[in-house]
Amino acid sequence: MSKPLLVERKTYTVVEISEILGINKSAVYRLIKNNYFKSFKFGKSYRISKESFDNWFYDIK
């Protein structure tokens, strides 16, 4: 029996970013609008590049 393939996620959702930063979703949308990190719209929701967010997050710490 083979092991299940584990794939590392490459994006965060707005809700995940709000939980990580402890801010509301409106504030996350402002960060997206001001291009603090790379994001793209997927249907009606946004996805934030994990690499871009992580780099931004660790640079401000």
Backbone as ProteinMPNN parsed JSONL, in Angstrom:
{"seq_chain_A": "MSKPLLVERKTYTVVEISEILGINKSAVYRLIKNNYFKSFKFGKSYRISKESFDNWFYDIK", "coords_chain_A": {"N_chain_A": [[0.848, -1.176, 0.0], [0.625, 2.172, -0.915], [1.874, 5.316, 0.351], [-0.163, 8.153, 1.163], [-0.145, 11.023, -0.942], [1.248, 13.972, 0.123], [0.648, 17.311, -0.233], [2.033, 20.444, -0.121], [0.39, 23.377, 0.736], [0.122, 26.308, -1.237], [-1.046, 28.712, -0.976], [-2.868, 31.138, 1.016], [-6.063, 31.804, 2.539], [-8.272, 34.648, 2.872], [-9.51, 34.547, 5.358], [-7.733, 32.871, 6.768], [-5.424, 34.503, 6.816], [-6.432, 36.633, 8.327], [-6.795, 35.359, 10.773], [-4.154, 34.607, 11.397], [-2.918, 37.11, 11.671], [-4.556, 38.317, 13.508], [-6.513, 40.185, 12.907], [-9.391, 41.853, 11.419], [-11.354, 40.748, 8.542], [-11.774, 42.843, 6.748], [-9.552, 44.479, 7.111], [-7.593, 42.804, 6.094], [-8.344, 42.743, 3.412], [-7.737, 45.414, 2.799], [-4.944, 45.33, 3.031], [-4.402, 43.64, 0.885], [-5.399, 45.23, -1.241], [-3.57, 47.312, -1.127], [-1.309, 46.096, -1.995], [0.523, 44.661, -0.303], [1.334, 42.069, -0.268], [1.536, 39.353, -2.646], [-1.386, 38.464, -4.399], [-4.362, 36.88, -5.7], [-7.48, 36.806, -7.419], [-9.839, 34.301, -7.04], [-12.449, 33.048, -8.414], [-14.977, 34.323, -6.504], [-13.465, 34.888, -4.328], [-10.363, 35.746, -2.652], [-6.988, 34.634, -2.971], [-3.966, 34.349, -1.289], [-0.554, 34.497, -1.888], [1.431, 32.164, -0.307], [4.221, 32.175, 0.008], [4.853, 34.878, -0.583], [3.337, 36.226, 1.417], [4.476, 35.081, 3.773], [7.15, 35.989, 3.549], [6.731, 38.778, 3.725], [5.536, 38.902, 6.279], [7.575, 37.925, 8.011], [9.494, 39.832, 7.556], [8.433, 42.094, 8.782], [8.491, 41.521, 11.438]], "CA_chain_A": [[0.0, 0.0, 0.0], [1.451, 3.37, -1.005], [1.541, 6.416, 1.258], [-0.875, 9.242, 0.486], [0.687, 12.132, -1.36], [0.994, 15.199, 0.87], [1.008, 18.472, -1.029], [2.072, 21.661, 0.678], [-0.42, 24.457, 0.173], [0.909, 27.452, -1.68], [-1.819, 29.94, -0.778], [-3.71, 31.335, 2.188], [-7.319, 32.503, 2.309], [-8.419, 35.883, 3.648], [-9.817, 34.144, 6.743], [-6.489, 32.377, 7.382], [-4.567, 35.666, 7.085], [-7.016, 37.384, 9.445], [-6.515, 34.609, 12.002], [-2.708, 34.684, 11.666], [-2.569, 38.462, 12.102], [-5.446, 38.77, 14.56], [-7.235, 41.363, 12.424], [-10.618, 41.456, 10.732], [-11.211, 40.499, 7.102], [-11.694, 44.129, 6.047], [-8.154, 44.909, 7.173], [-6.843, 41.952, 5.155], [-8.651, 43.246, 2.069], [-6.961, 46.646, 2.616], [-3.559, 44.924, 2.767], [-4.392, 43.13, -0.49], [-5.58, 46.378, -2.127], [-2.339, 48.104, -1.099], [-0.224, 45.249, -2.54], [1.533, 44.279, 0.675], [1.798, 40.743, -0.687], [0.911, 38.91, -3.887], [-2.667, 37.783, -4.254], [-5.151, 36.798, -6.926], [-8.883, 36.508, -7.193], [-10.221, 32.961, -7.473], [-13.897, 33.137, -8.31], [-15.356, 35.507, -5.728], [-12.596, 35.041, -3.161], [-8.954, 35.991, -2.899], [-5.964, 33.727, -2.471], [-2.738, 35.083, -1.038], [0.636, 33.668, -2.037], [2.028, 31.814, 0.985], [5.603, 32.633, 0.004], [4.851, 36.326, -0.511], [2.877, 36.613, 2.749], [5.467, 34.683, 4.774], [8.279, 36.919, 3.444], [6.278, 40.062, 4.275], [5.303, 38.723, 7.709], [8.84, 37.796, 8.752], [10.225, 41.086, 7.41], [7.915, 43.126, 9.693], [8.673, 41.098, 12.833]], "C_chain_A": [[0.892, 1.236, 0.0], [0.955, 4.439, -0.032], [0.764, 7.474, 0.49], [0.081, 10.387, 0.174], [0.288, 13.382, -0.573], [1.51, 16.373, 0.051], [0.953, 19.706, -0.142], [1.253, 22.74, -0.02], [0.458, 25.645, -0.169], [0.179, 28.771, -1.517], [-2.521, 29.939, 0.579], [-5.019, 31.951, 1.729], [-7.325, 33.78, 3.141], [-8.685, 35.543, 5.116], [-8.551, 33.664, 7.452], [-5.552, 33.533, 7.724], [-5.114, 36.459, 8.268], [-6.754, 36.684, 10.771], [-5.036, 34.69, 12.38], [-2.355, 36.041, 12.261], [-3.427, 38.982, 13.248], [-6.175, 40.047, 14.189], [-8.495, 40.901, 11.703], [-10.39, 41.335, 9.22], [-11.099, 41.799, 6.301], [-10.264, 44.651, 6.017], [-7.286, 44.089, 6.221], [-7.095, 42.425, 3.733], [-7.916, 44.549, 1.784], [-5.49, 46.322, 2.327], [-3.417, 44.416, 1.335], [-4.458, 44.298, -1.473], [-4.313, 47.217, -2.227], [-1.098, 47.304, -1.482], [0.892, 44.944, -1.548], [2.117, 42.905, 0.383], [1.017, 40.332, -1.917], [-0.381, 38.152, -3.6], [-3.344, 37.717, -5.616], [-6.572, 36.425, -6.557], [-9.196, 35.156, -7.809], [-11.725, 32.866, -7.312], [-14.246, 34.429, -7.598], [-14.443, 35.757, -4.536], [-11.149, 35.258, -3.584], [-8.109, 34.855, -2.334], [-4.683, 34.537, -2.378], [-1.574, 34.111, -1.134], [1.267, 33.423, -0.67], [3.455, 32.354, 1.069], [5.684, 34.157, 0.167], [4.416, 36.807, 0.874], [3.928, 36.291, 3.807], [6.68, 35.613, 4.746], [7.922, 38.263, 4.047], [6.157, 39.974, 5.801], [6.609, 38.674, 8.495], [9.708, 39.029, 8.605], [9.739, 42.142, 8.397], [8.111, 42.764, 11.153], [9.947, 41.659, 13.407]], "O_chain_A": [[1.808, 1.343, 0.815], [-0.214, 4.462, 0.353], [1.002, 7.676, -0.701], [0.999, 10.674, 0.941], [-0.87, 13.797, -0.602], [2.685, 16.413, -0.314], [-0.058, 19.974, 0.506], [1.41, 22.98, -1.217], [1.422, 25.944, 0.536], [0.704, 29.827, -1.871], [-2.735, 28.895, 1.195], [-5.086, 32.551, 0.656], [-6.475, 33.965, 4.013], [-8.139, 36.187, 6.012], [-8.321, 34.012, 8.61], [-4.952, 33.547, 8.799], [-4.347, 36.909, 9.119], [-6.516, 37.342, 11.784], [-4.704, 34.827, 13.558], [-1.596, 36.128, 13.226], [-3.075, 39.971, 13.89], [-6.429, 40.895, 15.044], [-8.656, 39.716, 11.411], [-9.363, 41.768, 8.698], [-10.403, 41.843, 5.287], [-9.82, 45.203, 5.01], [-6.355, 44.616, 5.613], [-6.164, 42.5, 2.931], [-7.507, 44.782, 0.647], [-4.865, 46.96, 1.48], [-2.437, 44.72, 0.655], [-3.677, 44.361, -2.422], [-4.012, 47.77, -3.285], [0.028, 47.773, -1.314], [2.07, 44.965, -1.906], [3.258, 42.616, 0.745], [-0.041, 40.892, -2.204], [-0.456, 37.323, -2.694], [-2.951, 38.406, -6.558], [-6.828, 35.81, -5.522], [-8.858, 34.897, -8.964], [-12.226, 32.631, -6.212], [-13.855, 35.511, -8.038], [-14.626, 36.734, -3.81], [-10.769, 34.989, -4.723], [-8.476, 34.209, -1.352], [-4.357, 35.314, -3.276], [-1.601, 33.035, -0.537], [1.598, 34.37, 0.043], [3.847, 32.924, 2.087], [6.483, 34.662, 0.955], [5.048, 37.695, 1.446], [4.239, 37.135, 4.647], [7.19, 35.989, 5.801], [8.711, 38.836, 4.798], [6.617, 40.86, 6.52], [6.729, 39.319, 9.537], [10.58, 39.264, 9.442], [10.519, 42.996, 8.817], [7.918, 43.609, 12.027], [10.264, 41.408, 14.569]]}, "name": "protein", "num_of_chains": 1, "seq": "MSKPLLVERKTYTVVEISEILGINKSAVYRLIKNNYFKSFKFGKSYRISKESFDNWFYDIK"}
